[in-house]
Amino acid sequence: MTTTDIPPCGCPACKQPDDHPNRESHRQIILVCSRLDEQQRRWFAKLESNRIGRGGDTLLSQITGIDEKTIRRGREELAASLVERPTDRIRLPGGGRPATGKKIRPS
């Protein structure tokens, strides 16, 4: 992914034609998020949201495009010290489609 492949920031300040002091910071947040897997993005967005303070979930949602519910889920996982999250895989076991039986072709 090149620098031009990074999606633009969706916050109201970055949508304005005038430059603002946080534009580069928003670009870097988007860049880092583009390199993380889905659970790491949730946790990083929540940490940044905490750093921003009040309204952080909404602002990070606008910057990154991550849904606010997903950021809240990251908060819950971090509050639980990631105990429920597996260390050797990204998704919890049992997710996805159920396995189908082996297809037997008539001879």
N, C-alpha and C positions, 0 to 999 in steps of 0.2 A: 504494500500500500504506500503510495507516494503522498507527499504533502497535499497535492491537489485532489486526492481521493478522499480526504477528510471532509465529512459533511459540515456544512456551515452551522454556526451557533444559532439557536432558535430563540434566544432571549430578546426581549424588546429593545434593549440597548444596542445589541449587535445588528439588529435589523435596520437601525437608523443609518443614514449615510455618513453621519459624523463619527469621528473616531472617539472611543472612550477608553479610560485607563485599564479596564479589565478585559479588553478584547484579546490580548495575547494570552492572558491567563485562561480564558475560556477555550482558546484554540488548543492550549496544552492539555487541558482536561479532556477535550474530545480526542486528542491524539493518544493519550494514555488509555482511555476507555476503548479505543479501537484495537488495542493490542491485548486486552484482557479477555478471559472467557466470561461466560454469563454470570457466574456467581461472584467472581472477582469484581466485575463491573458494579454489581449491587453493593458490595461492601465498600468499594472505593467511593461510589456516589454517596453513600451514607456518611462516610468519614468527611468528605468535602461538605456535605450538607450540615453536619455538626459544626464544622469550622466556620461556615457562613453564619449560622445561628438561625434566628427567626426567619421563616420564609425560604429556608435553604432547600427543602424538598422540592418546592415549586420551581425555584430558580435552577436547580440541578436538572430537573425534568426538562425544562426549556432548553438548557444548554446541551444536554446529551441526547435527548429524545427518549430517555428511560422513563417509563411510567412512574408516577408518584407511588402507586401501590407496590411496585417492585422495590423502590427505595425504602419504603416502610418495611418491606419483608427483609431487606438487608439490615435494618435497625433491629428487628426481632432476632435475626440470626446472630448478630454481633452481641446483643444483650444476653443471649444464651451461650456466649463464648464458643459458638460454632460447634457445640457438642453434637448436634444432630447431623452435621454435614460430614460426609465421608472424606477422608484425606487422600484416597487413592483414585478417586474418580470425580467427575464434574456433577453428574446427576445422581440422585438417589436410586438404589436398586429397585427394580419393579416398574420403572417408568417406561413409557412407550407402548407400542402395540403388543398384544399378546402373541405368543409364538403360535404359528399355524402348524398343523400336522404335515408330515412329509407327504408330498404328492406322489402317488404311484401311477405310472403310465402303463396302460395295457400294452402287452407285447404283441 
